[in-house]
Amino acid sequence: MKNKKNALIDLALLFYMRNNTNKKNLIELADHLTGEIITDFKISDNEFLRVVKNLNQFIESFDNE
């Protein structure tokens, strides 16, 4: 069973996938799944933005090595 924490992790991964592909079908899939997760778990804009910010910080941490 999924909880909100797992849903937020899934959102971060979908956001990363969507923004790092040029394949239309993957972008559409990510958009669809993102919408479902946000609706199912009642994720607020602030929660989503915090996830994106944390994902960006995580990715950037590898650039500094």
C-alpha positions as CSV (number, residue, x, y, z in Angstrom):
1,M,0.0,0.0,0.0
2,K,1.3,3.4,-0.9
3,N,1.6,6.2,1.5
4,K,2.0,9.9,0.9
5,K,5.7,9.8,1.3
6,N,6.0,7.1,-1.4
7,A,3.7,9.2,-3.6
8,L,5.9,12.2,-3.2
9,I,9.0,10.2,-4.2
10,D,7.1,8.9,-7.2
11,L,6.2,12.5,-8.1
12,A,9.8,13.5,-7.9
13,L,10.9,10.7,-10.2
14,L,8.1,11.4,-12.7
15,F,9.0,15.1,-12.7
16,Y,12.6,14.3,-13.4
17,M,11.6,11.8,-16.2
18,R,9.3,14.3,-17.8
19,N,11.9,17.0,-17.9
20,N,14.7,14.8,-19.2
21,T,13.0,13.2,-22.2
22,N,11.8,14.4,-25.6
23,K,9.6,11.4,-26.2
24,K,6.0,12.6,-26.4
25,N,4.6,9.3,-25.0
26,L,6.7,9.5,-21.9
27,I,5.8,13.1,-21.3
28,E,2.1,12.3,-21.6
29,L,2.5,9.3,-19.3
30,A,4.3,11.3,-16.7
31,D,1.6,14.0,-16.9
32,H,-1.1,11.5,-16.5
33,L,0.5,9.7,-13.6
34,T,1.4,13.0,-11.9
35,G,-2.2,14.1,-12.0
36,E,-3.4,10.8,-10.6
37,I,-1.0,10.9,-7.7
38,I,-1.7,14.5,-6.9
39,T,-5.4,13.8,-6.9
40,D,-5.3,10.4,-5.0
41,F,-3.1,11.7,-2.2
42,K,-4.4,15.3,-2.1
43,I,-0.9,16.7,-2.6
44,S,-0.7,20.5,-2.3
45,D,1.2,22.8,-4.5
46,N,3.6,23.5,-1.7
47,E,4.3,19.8,-1.1
48,F,4.9,19.4,-4.8
49,L,7.3,22.4,-5.0
50,R,9.2,21.1,-2.0
51,V,9.7,17.7,-3.6
52,V,11.0,19.4,-6.8
53,K,13.3,21.6,-4.8
54,N,14.7,18.6,-2.9
55,L,15.1,16.6,-6.1
56,N,17.1,19.5,-7.7
57,Q,19.3,19.8,-4.6
58,F,19.9,16.0,-4.7
59,I,20.9,16.1,-8.4
60,E,23.0,19.1,-8.0
61,S,24.9,17.4,-5.1
62,F,26.4,15.1,-7.7
63,D,27.6,18.0,-9.9
64,N,29.7,19.3,-7.0
65,E,31.8,16.2,-6.7
